[in-house]
Amino acid sequence: MYAGRAAFSIVLNAPSPEPALLTARQMADRFNQQAATFGHQPRITARAGFCPPSFG
């Protein structure tokens, strides 16, 4: 999420939703640290959700 709106999706493979959300939150924290370094407001957040597997 960026500024409270869906901005993009990242698929994380994990043994359960909890570690995936933890990783997503850690990534969001790191993105926000980088944004602040460049003078931008930290607006990235993570949200849990389920995506069915895709076969293609």
C-alpha positions as CSV (number, residue, x, y, z in Angstrom):
1,M,0.0,0.0,0.0
2,Y,1.2,3.5,-0.7
3,A,-0.5,6.3,1.2
4,G,-3.4,4.0,2.1
5,R,-4.1,2.8,-1.5
6,A,-3.1,-0.4,-3.2
7,A,0.0,0.4,-5.3
8,F,1.6,-3.0,-6.2
9,S,1.7,-6.6,-5.2
10,I,4.6,-8.8,-4.2
11,V,4.2,-12.6,-3.9
12,L,6.2,-14.0,-1.0
13,N,6.5,-17.7,-0.6
14,A,6.5,-18.7,3.0
15,P,5.5,-21.7,5.1
16,S,2.5,-19.7,6.5
17,P,0.9,-16.3,6.2
18,E,2.6,-15.0,9.4
19,P,6.2,-15.1,8.3
20,A,5.2,-13.7,4.9
21,L,3.5,-10.7,6.6
22,L,6.5,-10.2,8.8
23,T,8.8,-10.2,5.8
24,A,6.5,-7.8,3.9
25,R,6.5,-5.4,6.9
26,Q,10.2,-5.5,7.2
27,M,10.5,-4.7,3.5
28,A,8.0,-1.8,3.9
29,D,10.1,-0.5,6.8
30,R,13.2,-0.6,4.7
31,F,11.5,1.1,1.7
32,N,10.3,3.9,4.1
33,Q,13.8,4.3,5.5
34,Q,15.1,4.8,2.0
35,A,12.3,7.2,1.2
36,A,13.2,9.3,4.2
37,T,16.8,9.3,3.2
38,F,15.8,11.0,-0.1
39,G,13.5,13.5,1.6
40,H,10.2,11.6,0.9
41,Q,7.5,10.9,3.4
42,P,7.4,7.2,4.5
43,R,4.1,6.0,3.1
44,I,4.6,2.3,2.3
45,T,2.7,-0.2,4.4
46,A,2.2,-4.0,4.2
47,R,-1.1,-5.9,4.3
48,A,-1.7,-9.7,4.4
49,G,-3.8,-11.4,1.9
50,F,-4.1,-14.7,0.1
51,C,-3.4,-15.2,-3.5
52,P,-4.4,-18.5,-5.0
53,P,-1.6,-20.3,-6.8
54,S,-1.3,-19.6,-10.5
55,F,-0.5,-22.2,-13.0
56,G,0.8,-21.0,-16.4
